[in-house]
Amino acid sequence: MVRFAGLSVLLTGATGGFGRRTAERLAAEGARLVLSDMDADALTALADSLDTETTVLAGDIAQEQLSADLVERAVGEFGRLDIAINNAGIAQSFVKLPLVPTDEARRIIDIDLMGVYFAMKYQLPQLEKQCRRDGTGGAIVNISSVAGLAGAARLSVYSAAKHGVVGLTRSAAAEYASKGIRVNAVCPAFARTSMVGDFVKLSGRTENEAIAELTRGVPMKRVAEVDEVVEAILFAADPKNSFMTGHTLAIDGGITAI
């Protein structure tokens, strides 16, 4: 299947768990990629491993200029921007709200919320310009979290930032729906990424014991596999999925069903 053949796709947080697999899947399905992350060496290594046209730009998504530069890079290299997947993000210490260090809280808001705001600030005008020029819109997929749909004990600041991503997503979707631009959010629960790995290490328990604690409220009684989340990201980005916008797609093993 080549759902994304010839399309220009911008992906932030490209070397993390969701990002790396999303990049691999997009490349396999014919996309041309603009990849970004903090680690320049890891970013270059990822790009070199992909069998597609790829350009990279390392930087901190909390810095507004990076978002402007990424859109400029997409247009300069590939002539346009078709899809943006705003995946860059960090987690917080798994502690109650008063124990979250202030500097850590500010950093979470800067990356997880402001980073998405900066990204869309530059992505949306480019997609609108293309719509006016040739009648084609585009898609934005923001990676939020099930913690952005309800409260999350011991993830208070992270949850607040991800709630903000949902608000940005819905608002932008309403503003740009008539321009042929779809904006949706994917909201995973815990998945088998470094975030869960770090929790297991810090818990002092066996992996099975630590994951059992994480998944007590998950009807499926397990964490998600990375590919299960990536399938939802690609579904939201798919040009054939042309009538879904402003949606928050919960990939949560049933948490929001109860």
LUMMIVO-574724 format. One line per field, with one value per residue: x, y, z of N, C-alpha, C in turn. Coordinates in Angstrom, 3 decimals. Layout:
LUMMIVO-574724
nc1 = (X, ...);
nc2 = (Y, ...);
nc3 = (Z, ...);
cac1 = (X, ...);
cac2 = (Y, ...);
cac3 = (Z, ...);
cc1 = (X, ...);
cc2 = (Y, ...);
cc3 = (Z, ...);
//
This chain:
LUMMIVO-574724
nc1 = (0.845, 0.552, -0.168, 0.794, 2.253, 4.599, 3.883, 4.621, 5.795, 5.975, 7.578, 7.885, 9.832, 11.119, 12.898, 12.097, 10.042, 7.336, 7.810, 10.031, 9.063, 6.829, 8.073, 9.440, 7.282, 5.935, 7.899, 8.037, 5.639, 5.860, 6.168, 7.744, 10.085, 10.365, 12.247, 12.533, 14.200, 15.720, 18.258, 20.832, 22.618, 21.298, 19.106, 20.179, 21.155, 18.761, 17.519, 19.330, 18.778, 16.395, 14.505, 13.819, 13.199, 14.623, 14.914, 16.566, 16.306, 17.647, 16.707, 15.155, 11.856, 10.528, 11.473, 10.428, 11.380, 12.293, 10.000, 9.098, 11.297, 11.177, 8.838, 9.583, 11.732, 10.423, 8.938, 10.995, 12.535, 10.721, 8.690, 6.192, 3.970, 2.306, 1.365, 1.508, 2.930, 2.792, 4.647, 6.621, 7.537, 7.641, 7.699, 6.644, 8.028, 6.855, 4.968, 3.080, 1.251, 2.339, 4.994, 6.218, 8.929, 9.314, 10.779, 10.803, 8.069, 7.570, 9.146, 7.855, 5.385, 6.352, 7.422, 5.482, 3.044, 3.357, 5.112, 3.503, 1.689, 3.426, 4.215, 1.805, 1.222, 2.822, 2.470, -0.272, -0.835, 0.718, -0.507, -3.023, -2.394, -1.625, -4.062, -5.586, -4.149, -4.078, -6.232, -5.921, -5.822, -4.710, -3.294, -3.071, -1.695, -1.811, -0.034, -1.443, -2.642, -4.185, -4.249, -4.832, -7.506, -8.772, -8.365, -5.133, -3.619, -0.634, 0.517, 0.150, 0.967, 1.823, -0.605, -2.149, -0.855, -1.324, -4.118, -4.300, -3.264, -5.315, -7.306, -6.179, -6.143, -8.899, -9.853, -8.331, -9.153, -11.834, -11.498, -10.242, -11.541, -13.093, -11.183, -10.118, -8.389, -7.507, -7.489, -6.476, -6.239, -4.257, -4.578, -2.872, -2.792, -0.627, 2.210, 4.530, 7.107, 10.010, 9.144, 7.514, 9.451, 11.265, 9.649, 9.379, 12.034, 12.449, 10.582, 11.475, 10.500, 9.670, 9.373, 6.851, 5.344, 5.452, 4.211, 1.725, 0.772, 0.611, -1.418, -3.758, -6.218, -6.922, -9.013, -8.163, -5.942, -3.195, -0.268, -0.059, 1.267, 3.868, 3.370, 0.603, -0.272, 0.921, -0.478, -2.900, -2.043, -1.256, -3.709, -5.169, -3.714, -4.011, -4.831, -7.188, -8.907, -10.897, -12.985, -12.831, -12.262, -11.052, -11.125, -10.525, -8.660, -8.773, -6.465, -6.454, -6.947, -9.460, -9.920, -11.348, -13.859, -15.117);
nc2 = (-1.195, 2.209, 4.723, 7.289, 8.160, 10.206, 12.399, 15.205, 15.078, 16.264, 15.548, 15.650, 14.949, 12.673, 10.584, 9.162, 6.613, 6.397, 8.172, 7.235, 4.764, 5.681, 7.244, 5.217, 3.715, 5.623, 6.170, 3.668, 3.701, 5.563, 8.322, 11.564, 12.893, 15.259, 15.497, 15.939, 16.406, 16.460, 15.272, 15.391, 13.529, 11.051, 11.614, 11.962, 9.375, 7.937, 9.041, 8.174, 5.496, 5.160, 4.436, 6.636, 10.001, 12.330, 14.912, 16.569, 18.356, 19.329, 20.305, 22.263, 21.947, 23.665, 26.119, 28.729, 29.409, 27.078, 25.722, 27.421, 27.184, 24.492, 24.232, 25.902, 24.406, 22.091, 23.148, 24.235, 21.971, 20.079, 21.419, 21.783, 21.330, 18.610, 16.976, 17.201, 15.914, 16.284, 15.312, 15.517, 15.431, 15.345, 13.477, 13.634, 13.573, 10.841, 11.728, 13.266, 16.372, 18.655, 17.917, 18.120, 19.586, 23.092, 24.072, 21.809, 21.529, 23.847, 23.271, 21.040, 22.177, 24.006, 22.354, 20.265, 21.591, 24.370, 23.805, 22.432, 24.451, 26.392, 24.879, 24.496, 27.139, 27.871, 25.832, 25.811, 28.268, 27.728, 25.411, 26.473, 28.392, 26.720, 25.496, 27.651, 28.125, 25.752, 24.196, 22.018, 20.743, 19.627, 17.760, 17.737, 16.075, 15.827, 14.653, 13.785, 12.587, 10.009, 11.087, 13.653, 13.717, 13.184, 13.464, 12.695, 10.950, 11.717, 12.647, 15.328, 17.895, 17.141, 16.057, 18.412, 19.856, 18.148, 18.204, 20.800, 20.492, 19.041, 21.015, 22.970, 21.478, 20.944, 23.561, 24.635, 22.871, 23.604, 26.210, 25.895, 24.033, 24.598, 25.179, 22.952, 21.678, 19.271, 18.627, 16.649, 14.715, 12.206, 10.059, 8.329, 5.763, 4.437, 3.161, 0.829, 2.286, 4.404, 5.886, 4.185, 2.262, 3.745, 4.204, 1.603, 1.056, 2.978, 2.211, 0.065, -2.457, -5.681, -5.964, -6.975, -6.549, -3.739, -2.875, -3.986, -2.350, 0.098, -0.472, -0.956, 0.362, -0.147, -1.646, -3.648, -4.579, -4.261, -2.625, -0.506, -1.589, -0.139, -0.122, -0.309, 2.192, 3.744, 2.896, 4.245, 6.898, 6.996, 6.454, 8.750, 10.598, 9.828, 10.663, 9.672, 9.537, 11.614, 13.078, 13.424, 15.481, 17.502, 15.537, 13.409, 10.757, 8.058, 5.779, 3.488, 1.074, 0.786, 2.541, 5.009, 4.079, 3.495);
nc3 = (0.000, -0.849, 0.412, 0.813, -1.338, -2.871, -1.324, 0.773, 3.953, 7.210, 10.195, 13.621, 16.601, 15.697, 16.242, 18.414, 20.072, 18.899, 16.802, 15.248, 14.242, 12.860, 10.891, 9.490, 8.497, 6.922, 5.013, 3.763, 2.522, 0.564, 1.131, 1.134, 3.311, 5.975, 8.683, 12.208, 15.340, 18.612, 18.813, 16.754, 15.591, 15.879, 14.337, 11.773, 11.381, 11.331, 9.042, 7.084, 7.070, 5.794, 2.903, 1.040, -0.190, 1.927, 4.320, 6.997, 10.119, 12.967, 16.289, 18.932, 19.687, 21.312, 20.708, 18.777, 16.190, 15.011, 14.109, 12.086, 10.361, 9.662, 8.116, 6.032, 5.088, 4.130, 1.990, 0.457, -0.206, -1.246, -2.476, -1.356, 1.477, 2.675, 4.780, 8.292, 11.179, 14.428, 16.758, 18.692, 22.089, 25.726, 28.805, 32.290, 35.633, 37.564, 39.745, 42.458, 42.056, 43.697, 43.880, 41.475, 39.964, 39.440, 37.226, 35.621, 35.107, 33.583, 31.358, 30.293, 29.522, 27.651, 25.610, 25.098, 24.767, 23.870, 21.812, 19.963, 19.395, 18.193, 15.981, 14.489, 14.021, 11.899, 10.056, 9.313, 7.807, 5.502, 4.454, 3.965, 2.028, -0.092, -0.573, -1.534, -3.834, -5.440, -4.776, -3.113, 0.137, 3.172, 5.922, 9.475, 12.190, 15.542, 18.327, 21.160, 24.194, 26.136, 28.589, 28.004, 27.759, 30.080, 33.663, 35.075, 37.419, 39.131, 36.859, 36.348, 35.190, 32.669, 31.787, 31.763, 29.728, 27.538, 27.460, 26.569, 23.976, 22.793, 22.874, 21.164, 18.816, 18.261, 18.001, 15.863, 13.873, 13.568, 12.661, 10.178, 8.591, 6.328, 4.525, 3.486, 5.170, 7.430, 10.902, 13.430, 16.493, 18.006, 20.702, 22.748, 25.300, 27.867, 26.223, 24.744, 25.020, 25.610, 27.769, 29.319, 29.808, 31.390, 33.626, 34.618, 35.372, 37.394, 39.246, 40.711, 40.640, 39.166, 35.567, 34.803, 37.143, 37.396, 35.024, 35.400, 37.439, 36.049, 34.275, 35.626, 35.402, 32.806, 30.577, 28.729, 29.995, 29.460, 28.073, 25.146, 22.002, 20.033, 17.247, 17.176, 17.931, 15.955, 13.713, 14.089, 13.881, 11.187, 10.010, 10.714, 9.271, 6.639, 3.326, 2.201, 4.281, 4.484, 5.669, 8.351, 10.974, 13.684, 15.555, 18.381, 18.720, 20.603, 21.656, 23.638, 24.917, 25.968, 28.087, 28.021, 27.609, 29.907);
cac1 = (0.000, 1.344, -1.122, 1.438, 3.197, 4.909, 3.457, 5.628, 5.335, 6.825, 7.426, 8.743, 10.050, 11.237, 13.760, 11.501, 9.339, 6.310, 8.353, 10.868, 8.238, 6.015, 8.948, 9.681, 6.050, 5.696, 8.873, 7.643, 4.427, 6.140, 6.236, 9.001, 10.050, 11.109, 12.338, 13.154, 14.323, 16.799, 19.536, 21.193, 23.247, 20.256, 18.251, 20.893, 21.188, 17.425, 17.325, 20.160, 18.222, 15.097, 14.586, 12.969, 13.783, 14.527, 15.733, 16.483, 16.656, 17.637, 16.432, 14.252, 10.542, 10.083, 11.946, 9.499, 12.021, 12.417, 8.769, 9.132, 12.339, 10.761, 7.915, 10.398, 12.519, 9.516, 8.614, 12.214, 13.018, 9.713, 7.738, 4.938, 3.775, 1.013, 0.964, 2.397, 2.666, 3.450, 4.824, 7.634, 6.989, 8.341, 6.855, 7.068, 8.262, 5.595, 4.779, 1.932, 1.438, 3.258, 6.368, 6.788, 9.764, 8.790, 11.500, 10.328, 6.708, 7.669, 9.712, 6.787, 4.447, 7.035, 7.585, 4.287, 1.940, 3.811, 5.709, 2.420, 1.189, 4.378, 4.173, 0.607, 1.276, 3.486, 1.943, -1.609, -0.799, 1.249, -1.549, -4.075, -1.855, -1.706, -5.476, -6.004, -3.424, -4.391, -7.427, -5.610, -5.578, -3.678, -3.675, -2.198, -1.975, -1.137, 0.006, -1.826, -2.566, -5.426, -4.158, -5.406, -8.959, -9.259, -7.293, -4.156, -2.908, 0.828, 0.947, -0.711, 1.403, 1.744, -2.025, -2.581, -0.313, -1.999, -5.442, -4.108, -3.108, -6.665, -7.980, -5.616, -6.564, -10.309, -10.027, -7.778, -10.019, -13.013, -11.090, -9.694, -12.258, -13.561, -10.000, -9.618, -7.321, -7.996, -6.627, -6.936, -5.286, -4.198, -4.448, -2.527, -2.489, 0.757, 2.659, 5.845, 8.136, 10.980, 8.428, 7.159, 10.704, 11.792, 8.805, 9.734, 13.334, 12.322, 9.645, 12.150, 9.770, 9.862, 8.618, 5.452, 4.692, 5.318, 3.207, 0.429, 0.319, 0.246, -2.592, -4.873, -7.464, -7.052, -9.784, -7.387, -4.926, -1.845, 0.119, -0.120, 2.484, 4.120, 2.703, -0.831, -0.453, 1.317, -1.596, -3.866, -1.432, -1.340, -5.129, -5.545, -2.994, -4.347, -5.662, -8.495, -9.722, -11.053, -14.117, -12.620, -11.452, -11.403, -11.382, -9.499, -8.712, -8.211, -5.876, -6.302, -7.306, -10.792, -9.997, -12.400, -15.156, -15.691);
cac2 = (0.000, 3.437, 5.804, 8.596, 8.261, 11.541, 13.461, 15.805, 14.888, 16.809, 14.742, 16.033, 13.837, 11.585, 9.476, 8.466, 5.367, 6.592, 8.905, 6.381, 3.794, 6.442, 7.581, 3.999, 3.355, 6.627, 5.940, 2.458, 3.994, 6.504, 9.724, 12.301, 13.228, 16.291, 14.927, 16.797, 15.941, 17.150, 14.577, 15.497, 12.297, 10.034, 12.048, 11.635, 7.917, 7.514, 9.434, 7.315, 4.144, 5.172, 4.380, 7.670, 11.339, 12.766, 16.019, 16.623, 19.601, 19.113, 21.494, 22.211, 22.367, 24.760, 27.354, 29.002, 29.491, 25.747, 25.397, 28.197, 26.625, 23.186, 24.455, 26.435, 23.296, 21.242, 23.835, 24.369, 20.670, 19.273, 22.282, 21.944, 20.543, 17.932, 16.414, 17.470, 15.078, 16.974, 14.188, 15.794, 15.634, 14.714, 13.118, 14.237, 12.653, 10.197, 12.164, 14.138, 17.736, 19.545, 17.427, 18.378, 20.788, 24.175, 24.103, 20.672, 21.843, 24.822, 22.613, 20.204, 23.070, 24.586, 21.367, 19.492, 22.462, 25.473, 23.229, 22.164, 25.770, 26.955, 24.073, 24.811, 28.556, 27.975, 24.820, 26.148, 29.228, 27.088, 24.540, 27.340, 28.975, 25.683, 25.308, 28.763, 28.065, 24.617, 23.487, 20.894, 21.128, 18.836, 17.207, 17.851, 15.110, 16.169, 13.537, 14.148, 11.452, 9.781, 12.037, 14.898, 13.559, 13.067, 13.669, 11.611, 11.036, 11.719, 13.184, 16.516, 18.922, 16.462, 16.004, 19.772, 20.189, 17.347, 18.805, 21.966, 20.030, 18.722, 22.279, 23.542, 20.634, 21.180, 24.950, 24.768, 22.119, 24.424, 27.400, 25.614, 22.954, 25.053, 25.363, 21.642, 21.271, 18.441, 18.650, 15.641, 14.331, 10.815, 10.112, 7.000, 5.468, 3.971, 2.271, 0.239, 3.240, 4.687, 6.403, 3.027, 1.675, 4.546, 3.951, 0.283, 1.168, 3.786, 1.595, -0.924, -3.717, -6.387, -5.340, -7.401, -5.890, -2.313, -2.691, -4.301, -1.137, 1.091, -0.870, -1.344, 0.942, -0.402, -2.879, -4.683, -5.042, -4.259, -1.392, -0.589, -1.740, 1.060, -0.227, -0.080, 3.644, 4.260, 2.647, 5.333, 8.113, 6.923, 6.563, 10.167, 11.349, 9.285, 11.563, 9.081, 9.762, 13.031, 13.750, 13.412, 16.591, 17.883, 14.314, 12.912, 9.302, 7.432, 4.440, 3.411, -0.222, 0.821, 3.413, 6.029, 3.415, 3.273);
cac3 = (0.000, -0.932, 0.695, 0.917, -2.449, -3.368, -0.423, 1.645, 5.332, 8.270, 11.414, 14.743, 17.526, 14.734, 16.651, 19.549, 19.800, 17.876, 15.672, 14.399, 13.524, 11.911, 9.772, 8.717, 7.788, 5.891, 3.944, 3.054, 1.761, -0.510, 1.516, 1.213, 4.727, 6.687, 10.020, 13.217, 16.718, 19.311, 18.641, 15.339, 15.123, 15.749, 13.234, 10.536, 11.245, 10.919, 7.644, 6.245, 7.049, 5.117, 1.447, 0.464, -0.111, 3.317, 4.788, 8.457, 10.784, 14.408, 17.078, 20.085, 19.236, 22.177, 20.095, 17.685, 14.882, 14.422, 13.384, 10.845, 9.500, 9.166, 7.004, 4.931, 4.543, 3.357, 0.739, -0.324, -0.693, -1.928, -3.160, -0.636, 2.697, 2.580, 6.067, 9.425, 12.353, 15.547, 17.675, 19.719, 23.430, 26.838, 29.941, 33.551, 36.745, 37.957, 41.131, 42.677, 41.539, 44.410, 43.801, 40.152, 40.019, 38.605, 35.944, 34.837, 34.661, 32.495, 30.186, 29.731, 28.832, 26.494, 24.547, 24.770, 24.359, 23.022, 20.614, 19.016, 18.964, 17.231, 14.759, 13.703, 13.647, 10.593, 9.141, 8.815, 6.687, 4.294, 3.914, 3.421, 0.787, -1.117, -0.883, -2.397, -5.100, -6.307, -4.328, -2.232, 1.526, 3.821, 7.218, 10.637, 13.243, 16.793, 19.270, 22.517, 25.105, 26.885, 29.703, 27.514, 27.697, 31.465, 34.627, 35.166, 38.695, 39.079, 35.564, 36.313, 34.241, 31.375, 31.446, 31.426, 28.405, 26.529, 27.319, 25.717, 22.596, 22.320, 22.623, 19.936, 17.695, 17.955, 17.568, 14.514, 12.969, 13.293, 11.905, 8.841, 7.911, 5.010, 3.672, 3.081, 6.099, 8.533, 12.086, 14.383, 17.538, 18.440, 22.164, 23.254, 26.698, 27.975, 25.161, 25.018, 24.612, 26.670, 28.935, 30.142, 30.252, 32.501, 34.802, 35.134, 36.051, 38.610, 40.189, 41.539, 40.546, 37.908, 34.479, 34.861, 38.278, 37.113, 33.978, 36.010, 38.130, 35.042, 33.488, 36.494, 34.911, 31.373, 30.392, 28.040, 30.942, 28.895, 27.391, 23.688, 21.223, 19.238, 15.949, 17.336, 17.943, 14.641, 12.794, 14.267, 13.343, 9.732, 9.685, 10.805, 8.233, 5.319, 2.523, 1.938, 5.479, 4.139, 6.307, 9.799, 11.486, 15.040, 16.308, 19.305, 18.531, 21.803, 21.496, 25.099, 25.499, 26.565, 29.263, 27.877, 27.477, 31.238);
cc1 = (0.878, 0.429, -0.503, 2.438, 3.345, 4.523, 4.615, 5.108, 6.388, 6.536, 8.409, 8.832, 10.349, 12.067, 13.231, 10.726, 8.291, 6.905, 9.131, 10.008, 7.333, 6.840, 9.186, 8.458, 5.742, 6.643, 8.482, 6.425, 4.602, 6.229, 7.649, 9.002, 10.929, 11.096, 13.038, 13.166, 15.494, 18.171, 19.905, 21.790, 22.208, 19.345, 18.891, 20.929, 19.831, 17.200, 18.103, 19.589, 16.940, 15.281, 13.577, 13.714, 13.550, 15.432, 15.519, 16.875, 16.515, 17.340, 15.410, 12.896, 9.965, 10.556, 11.145, 10.150, 12.146, 11.177, 8.696, 10.125, 11.925, 9.779, 8.669, 11.217, 11.643, 9.220, 9.848, 12.672, 12.007, 8.610, 6.446, 4.994, 2.390, 0.480, 1.990, 1.969, 3.489, 3.528, 5.787, 6.977, 7.848, 7.328, 7.362, 7.433, 6.919, 5.344, 3.541, 2.283, 2.419, 4.729, 6.999, 7.636, 9.251, 9.479, 11.044, 8.932, 6.737, 8.196, 8.660, 5.798, 5.081, 7.119, 6.240, 3.123, 2.395, 4.454, 4.669, 1.825, 2.117, 4.297, 2.982, 0.576, 1.881, 2.948, 0.623, -1.592, -0.259, 0.196, -2.681, -3.636, -1.957, -3.143, -5.981, -5.390, -3.908, -5.545, -7.171, -5.290, -4.437, -4.170, -2.608, -2.648, -1.139, -1.176, -0.252, -1.662, -3.953, -5.438, -4.632, -6.916, -9.588, -8.088, -6.383, -3.346, -1.418, 1.381, 0.261, -0.304, 1.379, 0.296, -2.541, -2.103, -1.046, -3.466, -5.359, -3.958, -4.467, -7.433, -7.482, -6.108, -8.001, -10.537, -9.519, -8.633, -11.243, -12.664, -10.766, -10.426, -12.685, -12.406, -9.418, -8.502, -7.944, -6.984, -7.221, -5.846, -5.388, -3.822, -4.145, -2.534, -1.025, 1.064, 4.084, 6.947, 9.083, 10.307, 8.041, 8.427, 11.309, 10.986, 9.160, 11.044, 13.205, 11.447, 10.325, 11.466, 10.166, 9.031, 7.140, 4.690, 4.445, 4.243, 1.820, -0.118, -0.153, -1.102, -3.771, -6.212, -7.703, -7.828, -9.029, -6.239, -3.530, -1.539, -0.014, 1.250, 2.642, 3.363, 1.200, -1.147, -0.134, 0.215, -2.626, -3.331, -1.562, -2.791, -5.570, -4.912, -3.427, -5.244, -7.050, -9.449, -10.128, -12.192, -14.002, -11.734, -11.959, -11.616, -10.215, -9.621, -7.998, -7.751, -5.469, -6.725, -8.628, -10.957, -11.177, -13.773, -15.849, -15.653);
cc2 = (1.241, 4.641, 7.192, 8.850, 9.702, 12.674, 13.915, 15.797, 15.403, 16.032, 15.220, 14.870, 12.550, 10.407, 8.722, 7.237, 5.484, 7.215, 8.030, 5.416, 4.490, 6.805, 6.367, 3.618, 4.340, 6.431, 4.731, 2.686, 5.213, 7.967, 10.269, 12.999, 14.414, 15.869, 15.879, 16.112, 16.682, 16.583, 14.542, 14.202, 11.194, 10.346, 11.690, 10.130, 7.386, 7.817, 8.517, 5.908, 4.039, 5.226, 5.347, 8.995, 11.891, 13.966, 16.153, 18.009, 19.388, 20.417, 21.228, 22.767, 23.472, 26.115, 27.617, 28.937, 28.126, 25.397, 26.158, 27.580, 25.280, 23.314, 24.978, 25.327, 22.383, 21.860, 23.930, 23.066, 19.974, 20.097, 22.537, 21.154, 19.927, 17.480, 16.819, 16.601, 15.644, 16.018, 14.496, 16.035, 14.952, 14.394, 13.826, 13.156, 12.127, 10.466, 13.049, 15.587, 18.595, 19.146, 17.614, 19.648, 21.842, 24.227, 22.967, 20.952, 22.817, 24.182, 21.726, 21.058, 23.632, 23.599, 20.773, 20.354, 23.574, 24.956, 22.930, 23.474, 26.386, 26.198, 24.465, 26.272, 28.734, 26.955, 25.258, 27.185, 28.621, 26.188, 25.365, 27.968, 27.969, 25.435, 26.398, 28.642, 26.949, 23.749, 22.286, 21.404, 20.333, 18.373, 17.479, 16.816, 15.501, 14.967, 14.075, 12.907, 11.221, 10.666, 13.424, 14.859, 13.445, 13.342, 12.458, 11.786, 10.853, 12.071, 14.524, 17.529, 18.363, 16.417, 17.375, 20.170, 19.428, 17.743, 20.030, 21.600, 19.675, 20.007, 22.965, 22.786, 20.951, 22.595, 25.151, 24.029, 22.933, 25.622, 27.096, 24.515, 23.353, 25.272, 24.031, 21.122, 20.501, 18.482, 17.682, 15.337, 12.835, 10.815, 8.722, 6.954, 5.022, 2.978, 1.829, 1.110, 3.474, 5.234, 5.266, 2.346, 2.405, 4.308, 2.613, 0.358, 1.888, 3.118, 0.617, -2.275, -4.462, -5.695, -5.703, -6.703, -4.415, -2.063, -3.030, -3.097, -0.087, 0.787, -1.305, -0.840, 0.726, -1.702, -3.991, -5.234, -5.191, -2.873, -1.602, -0.914, -0.503, 1.014, 0.013, 1.415, 4.232, 4.016, 3.776, 6.644, 8.127, 7.016, 8.023, 10.985, 10.980, 10.245, 11.001, 9.239, 11.233, 13.765, 13.741, 14.586, 16.985, 16.703, 14.002, 11.398, 8.627, 6.011, 4.001, 2.104, -0.230, 1.767, 4.380, 5.404, 3.251, 4.549);
cc3 = (0.000, -0.756, 0.581, -0.216, -2.924, -2.454, 0.471, 3.080, 6.310, 9.545, 12.475, 15.730, 16.773, 15.218, 17.862, 19.115, 18.713, 16.614, 14.722, 13.581, 12.504, 10.683, 8.887, 7.890, 6.659, 4.707, 3.106, 2.174, 0.855, -0.151, 1.387, 2.560, 5.112, 8.141, 10.976, 14.573, 17.337, 18.968, 17.163, 14.805, 14.911, 14.575, 11.889, 10.298, 10.796, 9.446, 6.704, 6.103, 6.231, 3.599, 0.835, 0.503, 1.291, 3.545, 6.285, 8.965, 12.277, 15.127, 18.167, 19.665, 20.124, 21.671, 18.824, 16.311, 14.215, 13.600, 12.068, 9.866, 8.910, 7.999, 5.786, 4.270, 3.679, 1.997, -0.151, -0.943, -1.595, -2.597, -2.431, 0.674, 2.604, 3.936, 7.116, 10.601, 13.502, 16.729, 18.821, 21.075, 24.475, 27.931, 31.194, 34.557, 37.241, 39.446, 41.226, 42.341, 42.339, 44.294, 42.421, 40.237, 39.036, 37.256, 35.036, 34.280, 33.485, 31.219, 29.502, 28.951, 27.564, 25.330, 24.124, 24.293, 23.421, 21.735, 19.551, 18.504, 17.920, 15.907, 13.895, 13.260, 12.260, 9.590, 8.518, 7.689, 5.395, 3.656, 3.315, 2.098, -0.359, -1.539, -1.812, -3.788, -6.012, -5.821, -3.453, -0.841, 2.121, 5.166, 8.261, 11.657, 14.458, 17.720, 20.664, 23.389, 25.681, 28.132, 29.299, 27.414, 29.074, 32.397, 34.703, 36.444, 38.491, 37.696, 35.318, 35.247, 32.824, 30.899, 31.035, 30.039, 27.305, 26.371, 26.405, 24.256, 22.000, 22.007, 21.363, 18.710, 17.287, 17.423, 16.152, 13.494, 12.588, 12.416, 10.444, 8.083, 6.505, 4.036, 3.211, 3.962, 7.251, 9.677, 13.112, 15.401, 17.801, 19.911, 22.721, 24.779, 26.756, 26.861, 25.459, 24.416, 25.788, 27.925, 29.880, 30.657, 31.434, 33.772, 35.433, 35.924, 37.385, 39.664, 41.139, 41.536, 39.270, 36.833, 34.541, 35.982, 37.977, 36.059, 34.503, 36.762, 37.128, 34.396, 34.351, 35.973, 33.431, 31.173, 29.691, 28.881, 30.340, 28.367, 25.886, 23.123, 20.336, 17.916, 16.050, 17.349, 16.578, 13.612, 12.884, 13.706, 11.817, 9.258, 9.691, 9.692, 6.824, 4.530, 2.222, 3.123, 5.495, 4.839, 7.827, 10.182, 12.867, 15.963, 17.237, 19.333, 19.698, 21.493, 22.902, 25.728, 26.230, 27.741, 29.168, 27.639, 28.822, 32.073);
//
